[in-house]
């Protein structure tokens, strides 16, 4: 038997492979991932629900779910406190969808107002309302909490800038992700 030229043999082999690949049935579509069925909760008195899309910054995913503005005072577990201007409360869900720990720092979060200012959380209000300042977010951990801001009485809220923790092994800080609140 005579040997066929190598280029011809390669063309025949490639043709056979391509034909056999196209003859394979396409894979079945995957089923949608099931979701948790969480019980809806009523919005708290004075709060309005926010339906903003989730945002991600670093290793943290955030969703704003509630907003209160124009509060002149609040009552804590051991007293009441008046705002210098107005209290604004932003209810958030923060979760770590990753496989390593990350850290949430309330003091990095900023409330944005129409005058272009970025206001830090009021640490005193956070403490009186027993909201965490810094906490670890373990892998696949999800928390819900309030961020308390004391801003000028006539300031108009436009959004909140949320900061997560950089991914493991990445130094520095993240850029933040903005959620509109208008």
N, C-alpha and C positions, 0 to 999 in steps of 0.2 A: 504494500500500500504506500502510496506516495504521501509525503508530508505537505500539508497545506501551508501557504505563506503565513507567517505570524500576524501581519496586519489583518488579513482576512479572518483568521481564527478569533482575534479580539473583537471584530465587528459582529461576528455570529454570536459570540458569548454575550456581548452587551445587548444585542437585540433580544436574546432569550431572557436575560435578566429583566429588561424593561417590560417585556410582554408578561412575564410572570408577576411582576409587581402590580401592573395595572389590572390583573385578573383577580387580585385579592379583594375581598369585600371590605368596604370602609368600616371603621370601628363604630360601634353603636354610640349614640350621644350619651353623655354622662347625665345622671340624674341631678337635679338641683340639690345643693347642700341644705340639709334641714336647718331650721332656725329655732331658737328658744321662743316659747310662747309666754312672754312676761305679762303679768296682770297690769293693766293700765291703772295709774294712780291719779287722783284729782290734783290739779294745780293748787299750790298753797295759796292762802288768802293774800291778796295784793299782788300776786305774781301773774305774769302773762306767759303763756307757753311760747317757745321759740322753735321754729321748724327749720333751722339752718342745717345744711349738709355737714357731715363730719369733716374735720380737717386733720392732717397729720403733720407733726413737726418732730424731727428726730425719731426717737423710738416711741413716741406717744401719739395716740389718736385721741382727739377731743371732739365732743359734741356739746354745744350749748343747748340747754333744754328749757331754761326759764330766765326771766328778767323782771326785776323790780326797780323802779326809779322814783325819785322824789321823796324818799323817806327822811323825815326830819330827826327821828330818834329810833332807838330800838331797845328792847328789854332783853337782858341776858339772864342767866340763871341766878345772878346775885345783884342785879341792879339795872338801871336804865342809863342810856348814854345819848347825848345830843350830837348831831352832826355839825361840823363847822360850816358845811354847805348843805349837801344832800347825800344821803347814802344811796348807792346803787348796788344791787346784789345780782350777780350773774351765777346761775346754777349750771354746773358743767358735769359731764361724765368724762372721765379720763381713763383710758385703758392702754395697756401695754400688750400689743398683739404679738410681740416677739418671744424669743426663747431665753432671754437673759433679763436680769434685773435692770430697771431704770429708776430714775429719781424724779419726783415731782416737787417743784419749789414754787409755792404760792407767790412769794415775793417777786418773781420774774414776770408774772402776768401783768398786762397793761390794759386799762380801759381807755378807749379812744373817744375823743369828743370833737364836735364840729369845728372848734377853734384850732384844731391840729395838735392839741395836747395829748400826751399819753400819761395816764395816772396810774400810780402803783397801788396795790392793795393797801388798805388801812390795817396795819398789823395789830393795832389795839382792838379794832372791831373784830378781826379774825379771831383773836384770842378770847374775847368776851363771848363770841358766838361759838366758841369751841371748834373752830375749823382748823385743819392742819396747816402748819407753815411749810414743813418739808416732810415728805414721806416716801418710802420705797414703793415702787410699783413692780411687783414680781412678775415673772413671765405669765402672760395671759390673765393678769389681774385687772379688774375694772372697779373704779370707785366713782361715787357721786358726791359732790360737795358744792359749797357756796364760796364765791369770791366776793368780799366786801370792799367797796371803794367809797371814799369820802371825797366828793368833787364839788366845785363851786355850784351854788344853788341854781344859777341860770345856765349852766353848761348843758348841752344837748349831746346825748350819747349817740355815737355812730357805729361803734364796733368794739370788739375785744381782740387783743393780740395775745395768742396763747403760745407758750414756750414749753417744749418737751426737753428731754435729755438726749444728748448726741448718742449715736449708736456706739456700741462697745468698741473700744479701740480708737475712736475718733476724738481727738482733743478739742478744746475750745467750747464754743457755745453754738446753739442753733439760731436760725434766722427768724423763727416764729411764724405763725400762721394766723391770718386775720379772719374773723367771722363778723360779717356785717350785722348790726342790731338795729337797723332803721325800719 
